[in-house]
Amino acid sequence: MATLVIIGYESEVKAEEVRLALIKLQKDYLIDLADAVVVVRDADGKVKLRQMYNLTAAGAVGGGFWGTLVGILFLNPLFGLAVGAGAGAISGALQDIGINDDMMRKMAETLKPGTAALCVLVRQMTEDKVLDEIKPFGGTVIRTSLSHEDEDKLRAALAATQTPTA
Protein backbone atom coordinates (compact mmCIF):
# COMPACT_ATOMS: atom_id res chain seq x y z
CA MET A 1 0.00 0.00 0.00
CA ALA A 2 1.33 3.44 -0.94
CA THR A 3 1.60 6.38 1.45
CA LEU A 4 0.63 9.94 0.51
CA VAL A 5 2.59 12.86 1.97
CA ILE A 6 1.98 16.52 1.08
CA ILE A 7 4.46 19.12 2.34
CA GLY A 8 4.14 22.86 1.77
CA TYR A 9 7.10 25.11 0.91
CA GLU A 10 7.57 28.86 0.57
CA SER A 11 8.65 28.58 -3.08
CA GLU A 12 8.52 26.33 -6.12
CA VAL A 13 12.33 26.15 -6.10
CA LYS A 14 12.40 24.67 -2.60
CA ALA A 15 9.76 22.07 -3.50
CA GLU A 16 11.74 21.11 -6.64
CA GLU A 17 14.94 20.78 -4.56
CA VAL A 18 13.21 18.32 -2.23
CA ARG A 19 11.79 16.35 -5.17
CA LEU A 20 15.30 16.12 -6.70
CA ALA A 21 16.66 14.93 -3.35
CA LEU A 22 13.97 12.23 -3.21
CA ILE A 23 14.75 11.14 -6.77
CA LYS A 24 18.42 10.85 -5.78
CA LEU A 25 17.38 8.72 -2.79
CA GLN A 26 15.35 6.56 -5.15
CA LYS A 27 18.47 5.93 -7.23
CA ASP A 28 20.16 4.81 -4.00
CA TYR A 29 17.21 2.44 -3.29
CA LEU A 30 16.25 4.24 -0.07
CA ILE A 31 12.78 5.22 -1.30
CA ASP A 32 10.39 3.86 -3.92
CA LEU A 33 8.34 6.70 -5.38
CA ALA A 34 5.10 5.98 -7.19
CA ASP A 35 4.67 9.70 -7.96
CA ALA A 36 6.13 13.05 -6.94
CA VAL A 37 4.32 16.20 -8.09
CA VAL A 38 5.19 19.83 -7.37
CA VAL A 39 1.99 21.86 -7.08
CA VAL A 40 2.48 25.60 -7.57
CA ARG A 41 0.09 28.44 -6.85
CA ASP A 42 1.64 31.41 -8.63
CA ALA A 43 1.36 35.08 -7.62
CA ASP A 44 -1.83 35.42 -9.71
CA GLY A 45 -3.42 32.49 -7.86
CA LYS A 46 -3.25 30.09 -10.82
CA VAL A 47 -2.52 26.46 -9.99
CA LYS A 48 0.05 24.45 -11.96
CA LEU A 49 1.00 20.80 -11.55
CA ARG A 50 4.60 19.87 -12.34
CA GLN A 51 4.30 16.13 -12.90
CA MET A 52 7.15 13.66 -12.47
CA TYR A 53 6.20 11.80 -15.66
CA ASN A 54 5.10 13.43 -18.94
CA LEU A 55 2.48 10.95 -20.12
CA THR A 56 1.61 12.99 -23.22
CA ALA A 57 5.15 12.76 -24.61
CA ALA A 58 5.48 9.09 -23.68
CA GLY A 59 2.16 8.35 -25.37
CA ALA A 60 3.22 10.21 -28.53
CA VAL A 61 6.48 8.24 -28.76
CA GLY A 62 4.78 4.89 -28.20
CA GLY A 63 1.94 5.75 -30.56
CA GLY A 64 4.40 6.92 -33.19
CA PHE A 65 6.25 3.63 -33.05
CA TRP A 66 3.14 1.50 -33.38
CA GLY A 67 1.68 3.82 -36.01
CA THR A 68 4.83 3.54 -38.12
CA LEU A 69 4.79 -0.23 -37.79
CA VAL A 70 1.15 -0.42 -38.92
CA GLY A 71 1.89 2.14 -41.66
CA ILE A 72 4.68 -0.04 -43.03
CA LEU A 73 2.22 -2.91 -43.31
CA PHE A 74 -0.11 -0.71 -45.40
CA LEU A 75 2.76 0.94 -47.35
CA ASN A 76 2.29 4.39 -45.79
CA PRO A 77 4.63 4.71 -42.77
CA LEU A 78 4.50 8.53 -42.55
CA PHE A 79 0.72 8.56 -42.29
CA GLY A 80 0.90 5.76 -39.72
CA LEU A 81 3.49 7.72 -37.73
CA ALA A 82 1.35 10.86 -37.69
CA VAL A 83 -1.87 9.07 -36.73
CA GLY A 84 -0.14 6.88 -34.14
CA ALA A 85 1.70 9.80 -32.51
CA GLY A 86 -1.49 11.85 -32.34
CA ALA A 87 -3.51 9.01 -30.87
CA GLY A 88 -0.74 8.20 -28.38
CA ALA A 89 -0.47 11.83 -27.27
CA ILE A 90 -4.21 12.06 -26.69
CA SER A 91 -4.20 8.76 -24.82
CA GLY A 92 -1.28 9.88 -22.64
CA ALA A 93 -2.90 13.23 -21.86
CA LEU A 94 -6.09 11.51 -20.72
CA GLN A 95 -4.31 9.02 -18.43
CA ASP A 96 -3.85 9.82 -14.77
CA ILE A 97 -1.46 7.62 -12.85
CA GLY A 98 -0.29 8.20 -9.32
CA ILE A 99 -1.81 11.00 -7.27
CA ASN A 100 -5.26 12.25 -8.28
CA ASP A 101 -4.90 15.58 -10.14
CA ASP A 102 -8.26 16.93 -8.97
CA MET A 103 -7.34 16.33 -5.32
CA MET A 104 -4.03 18.17 -5.81
CA ARG A 105 -5.74 21.14 -7.51
CA LYS A 106 -8.27 21.43 -4.66
CA MET A 107 -5.46 21.27 -2.11
CA ALA A 108 -3.53 23.95 -4.04
CA GLU A 109 -6.44 26.36 -3.64
CA THR A 110 -5.59 26.45 0.07
CA LEU A 111 -1.97 27.51 -0.61
CA LYS A 112 -0.98 31.16 -0.38
CA PRO A 113 -0.16 32.73 -3.77
CA GLY A 114 3.55 32.36 -4.60
CA THR A 115 3.97 29.12 -2.63
CA ALA A 116 4.19 25.46 -3.57
CA ALA A 117 3.65 21.98 -2.20
CA LEU A 118 5.30 18.66 -2.89
CA CYS A 119 2.88 15.74 -3.19
CA VAL A 120 4.63 12.39 -2.86
CA LEU A 121 3.20 8.90 -3.19
CA VAL A 122 5.65 6.47 -1.57
CA ARG A 123 5.54 2.70 -1.97
CA GLN A 124 8.40 1.96 0.45
CA MET A 125 11.19 3.85 2.17
CA THR A 126 13.96 3.63 4.71
CA GLU A 127 12.33 6.13 7.03
CA ASP A 128 15.29 7.37 9.10
CA LYS A 129 17.59 7.96 6.11
CA VAL A 130 14.90 9.72 4.08
CA LEU A 131 13.98 11.98 7.02
CA ASP A 132 17.65 12.87 7.54
CA GLU A 133 17.93 13.86 3.87
CA ILE A 134 14.81 16.07 3.68
CA LYS A 135 15.09 17.55 7.17
CA PRO A 136 17.33 20.50 6.11
CA PHE A 137 14.69 21.73 3.65
CA GLY A 138 12.04 22.29 6.32
CA GLY A 139 8.46 22.62 5.17
CA THR A 140 4.97 22.29 6.62
CA VAL A 141 3.04 19.03 6.60
CA ILE A 142 -0.30 19.67 4.89
CA ARG A 143 -1.72 16.14 4.63
CA THR A 144 -0.54 12.55 5.00
CA SER A 145 -1.88 9.02 5.12
CA LEU A 146 0.73 8.15 7.75
CA SER A 147 -0.15 6.93 11.22
CA HIS A 148 -0.45 9.69 13.85
CA GLU A 149 2.88 8.62 15.36
CA ASP A 150 4.75 8.71 12.02
CA GLU A 151 3.12 12.00 11.04
CA ASP A 152 4.26 13.54 14.34
CA LYS A 153 7.82 12.33 13.65
CA LEU A 154 7.72 13.97 10.21
CA ARG A 155 6.34 17.24 11.61
CA ALA A 156 9.02 17.30 14.31
CA ALA A 157 11.82 16.60 11.84
CA LEU A 158 10.71 19.37 9.47
CA ALA A 159 10.06 21.85 12.29
CA ALA A 160 13.50 21.26 13.82
CA THR A 161 15.21 23.12 10.97
CA GLN A 162 12.89 26.09 10.80
CA THR A 163 14.14 29.21 12.50
CA PRO A 164 11.62 31.42 14.27
CA THR A 165 11.06 34.81 12.64
CA ALA A 166 10.82 37.90 14.78
N, C-alpha and C positions, 0 to 999 in steps of 0.2 A: 504494500500500500504506500502511495506517495504522500509526502508531507508538503503542505503549502505554507510559505512564509512570505509576508509582505513587510518590507522595511522602508520607511520614508527617509529621504535625504534632502538637504537644502539646495541641491543642484543636480542637474542631469549628469554632469561630469563625475560627481561623487558616486552616483548610482552606477554609471558605466565602469568606474574603477573597481567597484566591488564585484560587478558581474565578471570583469576580466580576471580578477583574483580567483573567483569561483571556477571559472573555466580552466585556469592554471591548476587549481586543486583537482579538477576532474582529470586532467592529463596525468596527474600524479596518483590517481586512483583513490583519492581521499573523499571524493563526493561523486555521486551519480545523479546528474541533473536530467530531469525529464524536460524542463523548460526553464528559461530565465528571461524575463521581459522587463525592460525599463519603460515605465509609464511616466510620461512627462506632461505637466500642465504648464504651458508657456505663459508668458506675461499677459497675453490677451485672454487667457482662460481656456484656450483650445487644448484638447487632450490628444496626445500622440502615443502610439505604442511602438516601441523599438523591439521587434521580435528577434529571437535568437536564430530562428531559421526562416529563410525567405522561401515560402512554399510556392509562390508564383513563379519565381525563376526556376526552381527545381522542377516544377510541373512543365514549364516551357521546354526545358532541356530534354526531359523524358519523353514528352509528347513529340518533340522534334525528331528524336531518334526513331520512335515507333512509326511516326508519319512517313519518314524517309524510307524506312523498311517496307511499309505497305506501298508507298509510291513506286519503289523499284519493281515491285511485283506487277504493278499496272502501268509500267513504263513512263511514269511521271513523278520522279523523286522530288523535284522542287515544289510541286503542288502538295505532295504528301507532307513535306517538311513544314510548309506554311500552315496547312490545316492542323497537323499534329501539334505544332508549337502553340498555335492559338488555343486549341482545345485543352492542351496541358496547362497553359497559363491560367485559363478560366477555372479549370479543375483545382489547381493549386490555390488560387485566390479564394475559392469557396470552402476549402478545407480548414478546419480549426483543430489543431492538435495541441495538447498541453493544457495550459490554463485558459479558462473561458474568457474570451475577449470582452463580452458584455459585462461580466463581473468586474474586470479590470477597469473598464471605462467608468462604471458607476463609482468604483472606489476612487478613481482619479478626480471625480467631481468634488470630493472632500479635501483634496490637496489645495494648499495655498498656491496662487499663481506664481510661476517661477520656480517651483519645486518639482521633485520627482520621487518615484518609489521604485523599488526593485521587487518584482514578484518572482519567486523561485519555487519550482516544484521539484522536490528532492525525492529520489527513490531510496537512496541509502547514503550514509555519510559517517565518517569518523568524527564524532561530535567535538571532542576536545581540540583536535587539530584544526578543524574548520573554524571554530569559535576564535581560536588564537589568531588565525589569519585575518578574519574580518573585524575583529575587535578594534583595531586602530582607526577604522573608518567611521565608527560611531553609528548614528542613525536612531530612528524611533520605530519600534515595533508597532505596526498598524493592525495586522491580523495574522493569525497562524492557525494551523490545525494540530499544533503540538499539545502535549499534556500541559496542565497548569504548571507543574514543576519545571518542565523543560522550557516553557515559555518564560518563566521567571528567570531561569539561568541566562537565556538569551537577552532579556531586558537588562539584567545586571551587567552582563559583559559589554553590551553596547553603551550603557550609561557610564561605565567606569572610565571611558576615554573622553567623555564630553566635559568641557570646562564650563563652569558657571559664568554667565555674563552678568556684568554689573550695570 
